[in-house]
Amino acid sequence: MAAALRIVGYGNLGLIVPALALANACVLLAFFATARDSIQASGGRSSLGELTLAEQIRLSLSILWRIVLVMIVASLGAAAIGFSSFAPYLLSGLDGMAFDQVTHLGRFWSAAIAALVLLIIVNAEGNGGRVALFAAVKDLGRHALWLGAAVLVLGTINVALGYGQALVRTAIWHFWQISMVDQPLKNLIYVVFILGFAMLRLWITLSILTFGLKQSYARGG
């Protein structure tokens, strides 16, 4: 759904803001599902699977506006200290958890946002579903050693995935130039390409972050 909404938004500038907002909410829902499986696969316990779809949507919207606020503050702060050309990319931190960022620094920023979102979810699970941004930020500091290392590893992998995705995108473009298949099939191939990398990026993101968080609890830091 997020992939389809992004295509609609970028294809119609009049719909880009609501389409991308809904796409970000869908990314969070996908993040929940992947986080649940990743936590359970690492030997942990998660109550995310017990939430109804309505509860997941409410939780995602509650997290969404807080993360958007974080990204706006970070963007304004970057612009204020002289990084005005890079500042707008900080607004894509949430989107970048599943979809490719434009800059390398943006890819590391998306990894950091993903770590914060994971801690918000973990904190909410143990707090009756109440979302607490500042508590999650405090937890981020408490787990800074292992989660910081996980963010650096994830950011590096995101950079490599960006190059890989660019190569596949170029191959698809060349295929479109020489292929005689119908346009609907070409569109389907492109959607599968976007969705495939989005799913891969989410799985890698949660696998690395949950491993880092587990190690932090086990070893401290």
TAVEN-V669136 format. One record per backbone hydrogen bond with DSSP energy under -0.5 kcal/mol. NH is the residue of the N-H (numbers start at 1). CO is the residue of the C=O. If there is no record, write none. Layout:
# TAVEN-V669136
((NH | CO) (NH | CO))
This chain:
# TAVEN-V669136
((5 | 1) (6 | 2) (7 | 3) (8 | 4) (9 | 5) (10 | 6) (11 | 7) (12 | 8) (12 | 9) (15 | 12) (16 | 13) (19 | 15) (20 | 16) (21 | 17) (22 | 18) (23 | 19) (24 | 20) (25 | 21) (26 | 22) (27 | 23) (28 | 24) (29 | 25) (30 | 26) (31 | 27) (32 | 28) (33 | 29) (34 | 30) (35 | 31) (36 | 32) (37 | 33) (38 | 34) (39 | 35) (40 | 36) (41 | 37) (42 | 38) (43 | 40) (44 | 39) (50 | 47) (51 | 48) (56 | 52) (57 | 53) (58 | 54) (59 | 55) (60 | 56) (61 | 57) (62 | 58) (63 | 59) (64 | 60) (65 | 61) (66 | 62) (67 | 63) (68 | 64) (69 | 65) (70 | 66) (71 | 67) (72 | 68) (73 | 69) (74 | 70) (75 | 71) (76 | 72) (77 | 73) (78 | 74) (79 | 75) (80 | 76) (81 | 77) (82 | 79) (83 | 78) (86 | 83) (87 | 83) (88 | 84) (89 | 86) (90 | 86) (90 | 87) (91 | 88) (92 | 89) (93 | 90) (96 | 92) (97 | 94) (98 | 95) (99 | 95) (107 | 103) (108 | 104) (109 | 105) (110 | 106) (111 | 107) (112 | 108) (113 | 109) (114 | 110) (115 | 111) (116 | 112) (117 | 113) (118 | 114) (119 | 115) (120 | 116) (121 | 117) (122 | 118) (123 | 119) (124 | 120) (125 | 121) (126 | 122) (127 | 124) (128 | 125) (129 | 124) (130 | 127) (136 | 132) (137 | 133) (138 | 134) (139 | 135) (140 | 136) (141 | 137) (142 | 138) (143 | 139) (144 | 141) (145 | 221) (146 | 221) (147 | 143) (148 | 144) (149 | 145) (150 | 146) (151 | 147) (152 | 148) (153 | 149) (154 | 150) (155 | 151) (156 | 152) (157 | 153) (158 | 154) (159 | 155) (160 | 156) (161 | 157) (162 | 158) (163 | 159) (164 | 160) (165 | 161) (166 | 162) (167 | 163) (168 | 164) (169 | 165) (170 | 166) (171 | 167) (172 | 168) (173 | 169) (174 | 170) (175 | 171) (176 | 172) (177 | 173) (178 | 174) (179 | 175) (186 | 182) (187 | 183) (188 | 184) (189 | 185) (190 | 186) (191 | 187) (192 | 188) (193 | 189) (194 | 190) (195 | 191) (196 | 192) (197 | 193) (198 | 194) (199 | 195) (200 | 196) (201 | 197) (202 | 198) (203 | 199) (204 | 200) (205 | 201) (206 | 202) (207 | 203) (208 | 204) (209 | 205) (210 | 206) (211 | 207) (212 | 208) (213 | 209) (214 | 210) (215 | 211) (216 | 212) (217 | 213) (218 | 214) (219 | 215) (220 | 216))
